[in-house]
């Protein structure tokens, strides 16, 4: 690259994955700035000998559609049809929503859902294209949506849900956590440095299936959506990126 071209690398994975992604730390010398999405990633790079001044933490962002108080049903045909079908399927139920696949702990998801079969008012809804779960006939409180959803349908589903339930095995930044924060729904997730960095005190945390089961048994639906103190909209985050990642100092 000719001239004064700044080279920035963004790493989205947790620290233990970093060490596998970068087997030769000298490779990192080529970058002027390394963009991290959570403070928990920092120690791995320091261990690999990266100067601290190269490491810049800028959080991940979320699309502003998720901040809208409601999603109109006057939508393109595909989303309109999907939403209407889901409305029928979920009628009269409280939705415990799980979204995504990478680093999700679906064993815990199944253990929790099966332990709460007696809660006839709850549906555990898992959303991820291509996701396979070992669902059996008695898992009638679990709905798997793995054929893909329109973006607008997913926005609507966050609003329709009572809670985001996200058991994780690791993470640095997480789209589902950000989307739930923006949509104003409660979150229960694994206690990780990354989830605590993004969700802070607005979430409930657990370390195992027993923690999640206890919380969900006691959970009561709030009368109003939560209001998040942090703004992770791309409009805000991109200003932070331009200032801290792409400027020459």
NORJO-V657457 format. One record per residue. N is the residue number from 1. RES is the residue in three letters. PHI is phi in whole degrees, -180 to 180 (none if undefined). OMEGA is omega in radians with two decimals (999 if undefined). BURIAL is # if it has 24 or more other ideal C-beta (glycine too) atoms within 12 Angstrom, else .. Layout:
n->{N	N}
res->{RES	RES}
phi->{PHI	PHI}
omega->{OMEGA	OMEGA}
burial->{BURIAL	BURIAL}
This chain:
n->{1	2	3	4	5	6	7	8	9	10	11	12	13	14	15	16	17	18	19	20	21	22	23	24	25	26	27	28	29	30	31	32	33	34	35	36	37	38	39	40	41	42	43	44	45	46	47	48	49	50	51	52	53	54	55	56	57	58	59	60	61	62	63	64	65	66	67	68	69	70	71	72	73	74	75	76	77	78	79	80	81	82	83	84	85	86	87	88	89	90	91	92	93	94	95	96	97	98	99	100	101	102	103	104	105	106	107	108	109	110	111	112	113	114	115	116	117	118	119	120	121	122	123	124	125	126	127	128	129	130	131	132	133	134	135	136	137	138	139	140	141	142	143	144	145	146	147	148	149	150	151	152	153	154	155	156	157	158	159	160	161	162	163	164	165	166	167	168	169	170	171	172	173	174	175	176	177	178	179	180	181	182	183	184	185	186	187	188	189	190	191	192	193	194	195	196	197	198	199	200	201	202	203	204	205	206	207	208	209	210	211	212	213	214	215	216	217	218	219	220	221	222	223	224	225	226	227	228	229	230	231	232	233	234	235	236	237	238	239	240	241	242	243	244	245	246	247	248	249}
res->{UNK	UNK	UNK	UNK	UNK	UNK	UNK	UNK	UNK	UNK	UNK	UNK	UNK	UNK	UNK	UNK	UNK	UNK	UNK	UNK	UNK	UNK	UNK	UNK	UNK	UNK	UNK	UNK	UNK	UNK	UNK	UNK	UNK	UNK	UNK	UNK	UNK	UNK	UNK	UNK	UNK	UNK	UNK	UNK	UNK	UNK	UNK	UNK	UNK	UNK	UNK	UNK	UNK	UNK	UNK	UNK	UNK	UNK	UNK	UNK	UNK	UNK	UNK	UNK	UNK	UNK	UNK	UNK	UNK	UNK	UNK	UNK	UNK	UNK	UNK	UNK	UNK	UNK	UNK	UNK	UNK	UNK	UNK	UNK	UNK	UNK	UNK	UNK	UNK	UNK	UNK	UNK	UNK	UNK	UNK	UNK	UNK	UNK	UNK	UNK	UNK	UNK	UNK	UNK	UNK	UNK	UNK	UNK	UNK	UNK	UNK	UNK	UNK	UNK	UNK	UNK	UNK	UNK	UNK	UNK	UNK	UNK	UNK	UNK	UNK	UNK	UNK	UNK	UNK	UNK	UNK	UNK	UNK	UNK	UNK	UNK	UNK	UNK	UNK	UNK	UNK	UNK	UNK	UNK	UNK	UNK	UNK	UNK	UNK	UNK	UNK	UNK	UNK	UNK	UNK	UNK	UNK	UNK	UNK	UNK	UNK	UNK	UNK	UNK	UNK	UNK	UNK	UNK	UNK	UNK	UNK	UNK	UNK	UNK	UNK	UNK	UNK	UNK	UNK	UNK	UNK	UNK	UNK	UNK	UNK	UNK	UNK	UNK	UNK	UNK	UNK	UNK	UNK	UNK	UNK	UNK	UNK	UNK	UNK	UNK	UNK	UNK	UNK	UNK	UNK	UNK	UNK	UNK	UNK	UNK	UNK	UNK	UNK	UNK	UNK	UNK	UNK	UNK	UNK	UNK	UNK	UNK	UNK	UNK	UNK	UNK	UNK	UNK	UNK	UNK	UNK	UNK	UNK	UNK	UNK	UNK	UNK	UNK	UNK	UNK	UNK	UNK	UNK	UNK	UNK	UNK	UNK	UNK	UNK}
phi->{none	-86	72	-95	-97	-84	-112	-119	-111	-108	-115	-106	-102	-66	-59	-70	-75	-55	-66	-82	-70	-123	-68	-118	-57	-60	-57	-73	-64	-73	-96	-79	-141	-115	-90	-110	-104	-157	-58	-67	-82	-65	-61	-62	-74	-63	-63	-83	88	-76	-59	-60	-68	-79	-91	-124	-99	-131	-67	-73	-116	-138	-65	-66	-55	-71	-84	-68	-67	-155	-116	-67	-85	-83	-122	-58	-54	-62	-66	-58	-66	-61	-65	-63	-64	-69	-57	-67	-66	-98	-57	79	-112	-94	-102	-102	-100	-126	-126	102	-134	-62	64	-83	-103	-77	-65	-64	-54	-67	-60	-69	-59	-71	-74	-113	-62	-71	-86	-68	-87	-105	-115	-96	-111	-106	-124	-170	-60	80	-70	-114	-125	-82	-85	-111	-58	-79	-84	-80	-101	-118	-120	-108	-112	-121	-100	97	-122	-64	-54	-64	-67	-64	-58	-63	-65	-58	-66	-76	-81	-86	-160	-96	-111	-133	-74	-127	-101	175	164	-121	-131	-141	-61	-64	-62	-63	-66	-69	-60	-66	-77	79	-104	-62	-127	-124	-149	-72	-77	-130	-55	-70	-68	-71	-65	-85	-91	56	-82	-80	-111	-106	-124	-137	-113	-159	-60	-61	-61	-68	-61	-61	-65	-68	-66	-92	-65	-124	-69	-73	-72	-129	-65	-71	-116	-89	-74	-96	-109	-101	-63	-60	-58	-82	-65	-66	-63	-64	-63	-62	-73	-101	-105	-107	-82	-85	-105}
omega->{-3.09	3.02	-3.05	-3.13	-3.14	-3.12	-3.10	3.07	3.10	3.11	-3.00	-2.98	3.10	-2.96	-3.09	3.05	-3.14	-3.04	3.05	-3.14	-3.06	-3.11	3.11	-3.06	3.14	3.08	-3.07	3.13	-3.09	-3.05	3.08	3.13	3.05	-3.08	3.07	-3.08	3.12	3.11	-3.09	3.11	-2.91	-3.04	-3.14	-3.13	3.06	3.10	3.13	3.03	3.12	3.10	-3.06	-3.10	3.08	-3.02	-3.14	-3.14	3.04	-3.06	3.03	-3.13	-3.14	-3.13	-3.05	3.11	-3.10	3.14	-3.09	-3.09	3.10	3.11	-3.12	3.06	3.10	-2.99	3.02	-2.97	-3.05	-3.13	3.14	-3.12	3.14	-3.10	-3.14	3.10	3.12	3.10	3.13	-3.08	-3.04	-3.05	3.09	-3.10	2.97	-2.99	2.97	-2.94	2.99	-3.05	3.02	-3.06	-3.03	3.11	3.02	3.13	-3.08	3.00	3.09	3.10	-3.12	3.13	-3.12	-3.12	-3.12	3.11	-3.10	3.10	3.14	3.08	-3.05	-3.13	-3.05	2.92	3.02	-3.05	3.10	-3.07	3.02	-3.12	3.09	-3.13	3.06	3.07	3.12	-3.13	-3.13	-3.05	-3.10	3.13	-3.07	3.04	-3.14	3.05	3.12	3.10	-3.02	3.13	-3.14	3.11	2.97	3.14	-3.12	3.09	3.11	3.09	-3.14	-3.08	3.04	-3.13	-3.11	-3.04	3.08	-3.05	2.95	3.10	-3.00	3.02	-3.02	3.00	3.13	3.10	3.01	2.96	-3.06	-3.11	-3.09	3.09	3.14	-3.12	3.10	3.07	-3.11	-3.13	3.08	3.10	3.13	-3.12	2.88	-3.03	-3.13	-3.14	3.13	3.07	-3.11	-3.13	3.13	3.08	-3.08	-3.01	3.10	-3.08	-3.13	-3.12	2.96	-3.02	3.08	3.13	-3.10	-3.10	-3.11	3.11	-3.09	3.13	-3.14	-3.12	-3.09	3.08	-3.09	-3.01	3.04	-3.09	3.10	-3.14	-3.13	3.06	3.11	3.03	-3.09	3.11	-3.08	3.11	3.13	3.11	-3.12	3.12	3.12	-3.05	-3.11	3.05	3.10	3.13	-3.12	-3.10	-2.97	-3.10	-2.89	3.07	2.93	3.12	999}
burial->{.	.	.	.	.	.	.	#	#	#	#	#	#	#	#	.	.	#	.	.	.	#	.	.	.	.	.	#	.	.	#	#	#	#	#	#	#	#	#	#	#	#	.	#	#	.	.	#	.	#	.	.	.	#	#	#	#	#	#	#	#	#	.	.	#	#	#	.	.	.	#	.	.	.	.	.	.	.	#	.	.	#	#	.	.	#	.	.	.	#	.	.	#	#	#	#	#	#	#	#	#	#	#	#	#	#	.	#	#	#	#	#	#	#	#	#	.	.	.	.	.	#	#	#	#	#	#	#	.	.	#	.	#	.	.	.	.	.	.	.	#	#	#	#	#	.	.	.	#	#	.	#	#	#	#	#	#	#	#	#	#	#	#	#	#	#	#	#	#	#	#	#	#	#	#	#	#	#	#	#	#	#	#	#	#	#	#	#	#	#	#	#	#	#	#	#	#	#	#	.	.	#	#	#	#	#	.	.	#	.	#	#	#	.	#	#	.	.	#	.	.	.	.	.	#	#	.	#	.	#	.	#	#	.	.	.	#	.	.	#	#	.	.	#	#	.	.	.	.}
